[in-house]
Amino acid sequence: MNAFLFAGMHIANRLSFKKKFSLLAFVTLLPLIFGAAIIVMQQKEAVNLLNDE
């Protein structure tokens, strides 16, 4: 576990602030985008089901 953390810290120390910020934004926004897409698809299916009734 320590080796994994040490490798991650070593890589993070080599990145510039701009790249660290971009990586953090990507890692944060990617799951949010997928979650929002799933919610939109579920709502679209619900609307289609109501329209069919």
Backbone as JSON, one array per atom type, in Angstrom:
{
  "sequence": "MNAFLFAGMHIANRLSFKKKFSLLAFVTLLPLIFGAAIIVMQQKEAVNLLNDE",
  "N": [[0.82, -1.19, 0.0], [1.93, 1.24, 0.82], [3.86, 1.51, -1.15], [2.32, 1.93, -3.39], [1.09, 4.41, -2.77], [3.4, 5.97, -2.52], [4.37, 5.89, -5.15], [2.28, 7.24, -6.46], [2.44, 9.77, -5.23], [4.97, 10.52, -6.08], [4.61, 10.74, -8.84], [2.68, 12.79, -8.84], [4.17, 14.9, -7.78], [5.84, 15.46, -9.87], [4.21, 16.62, -11.74], [2.98, 19.67, -13.17], [1.24, 22.51, -11.7], [-0.95, 23.22, -13.27], [-1.46, 20.88, -14.74], [-2.02, 19.12, -12.64], [-4.38, 20.27, -11.64], [-6.02, 20.0, -13.89], [-6.16, 17.21, -14.11], [-7.44, 16.55, -11.69], [-9.89, 17.86, -12.09], [-10.85, 16.4, -14.29], [-11.08, 13.81, -13.2], [-13.03, 14.3, -11.31], [-15.23, 15.36, -12.75], [-15.88, 13.44, -14.67], [-17.28, 11.1, -13.52], [-19.57, 12.5, -12.7], [-20.68, 13.38, -15.1], [-21.31, 10.92, -16.33], [-23.17, 9.96, -14.46], [-25.19, 11.91, -14.66], [-25.98, 11.48, -17.31], [-27.07, 8.91, -17.13], [-29.26, 9.41, -15.45], [-30.74, 11.14, -17.09], [-31.36, 9.41, -19.22], [-32.98, 7.54, -17.88], [-35.13, 9.17, -17.13], [-36.05, 9.86, -19.65], [-36.94, 7.38, -20.58], [-39.04, 7.0, -18.78], [-40.77, 9.08, -19.52], [-41.36, 8.3, -22.14], [-42.7, 5.91, -21.59], [-44.97, 6.89, -20.29], [-46.09, 8.35, -22.4], [-46.76, 6.3, -24.14], [-48.81, 5.07, -22.76]],
  "CA": [[0.0, 0.0, 0.0], [2.82, 2.39, 0.87], [4.53, 1.63, -2.44], [1.34, 2.53, -4.3], [0.97, 5.82, -2.42], [4.66, 6.62, -2.84], [4.43, 6.06, -6.61], [1.34, 8.3, -6.8], [2.98, 11.06, -4.79], [6.11, 10.82, -6.94], [4.06, 11.22, -10.11], [2.02, 14.08, -8.59], [5.2, 15.93, -7.58], [6.45, 15.79, -11.15], [3.27, 17.36, -12.57], [2.82, 21.1, -12.88], [-0.04, 22.83, -11.07], [-2.0, 23.2, -14.29], [-1.77, 19.48, -15.05], [-2.68, 18.54, -11.46], [-5.73, 20.79, -11.61], [-6.76, 19.38, -14.99], [-6.4, 15.81, -13.75], [-8.45, 16.55, -10.63], [-11.16, 18.23, -12.72], [-11.27, 15.28, -15.13], [-11.48, 12.71, -12.32], [-14.25, 14.71, -10.62], [-16.34, 15.6, -13.66], [-16.23, 12.26, -15.45], [-18.41, 10.36, -12.92], [-20.76, 13.35, -12.69], [-21.25, 13.36, -16.45], [-21.94, 9.61, -16.53], [-24.36, 9.9, -13.61], [-26.22, 12.76, -15.25], [-26.46, 10.81, -18.52], [-27.94, 7.81, -16.71], [-30.52, 10.0, -14.96], [-31.48, 11.66, -18.25], [-31.89, 8.26, -19.95], [-34.08, 6.99, -17.1], [-36.26, 10.08, -17.24], [-36.56, 9.76, -21.01], [-37.7, 6.13, -20.63], [-40.28, 7.21, -18.03], [-41.64, 9.92, -20.35], [-41.82, 7.47, -23.25], [-43.68, 4.98, -21.04], [-46.22, 7.65, -20.08], [-46.65, 8.68, -23.72], [-47.33, 5.07, -24.7], [-50.07, 4.79, -22.07]],
  "C": [[0.86, 1.25, 0.0], [3.52, 2.61, -0.47], [3.6, 2.3, -3.45], [1.19, 4.03, -4.04], [2.24, 6.59, -2.77], [4.78, 6.87, -4.34], [3.49, 7.19, -7.04], [1.84, 9.67, -6.4], [4.16, 11.48, -5.67], [5.63, 11.37, -8.29], [3.43, 12.59, -9.93], [3.04, 15.19, -8.41], [5.85, 16.34, -8.89], [5.53, 16.61, -12.05], [3.24, 18.84, -12.18], [1.44, 21.33, -12.27], [-1.18, 22.74, -12.06], [-2.41, 21.78, -14.62], [-2.45, 18.79, -13.87], [-4.13, 18.98, -11.4], [-6.58, 20.16, -12.7], [-7.1, 17.93, -14.68], [-7.48, 15.71, -12.69], [-9.83, 16.89, -11.2], [-11.71, 17.07, -13.55], [-11.81, 14.14, -14.27], [-12.78, 13.05, -11.6], [-15.44, 14.8, -11.57], [-16.77, 14.37, -14.43], [-17.35, 11.45, -14.81], [-19.7, 11.2, -12.87], [-21.46, 13.35, -14.05], [-21.95, 12.04, -16.71], [-23.21, 9.48, -15.69], [-25.5, 10.72, -14.17], [-26.8, 12.11, -16.5], [-27.4, 9.66, -18.17], [-29.28, 8.34, -16.23], [-31.37, 10.5, -16.12], [-32.09, 10.5, -19.03], [-33.07, 7.64, -19.21], [-35.32, 7.88, -17.19], [-36.89, 10.02, -18.63], [-37.39, 8.49, -21.18], [-39.04, 6.29, -19.9], [-41.27, 8.05, -18.85], [-42.19, 9.11, -21.52], [-42.88, 6.46, -22.78], [-45.02, 5.68, -20.81], [-46.88, 8.02, -21.41], [-47.31, 7.48, -24.35], [-48.66, 4.73, -24.04], [-51.14, 5.7, -22.6]]
}
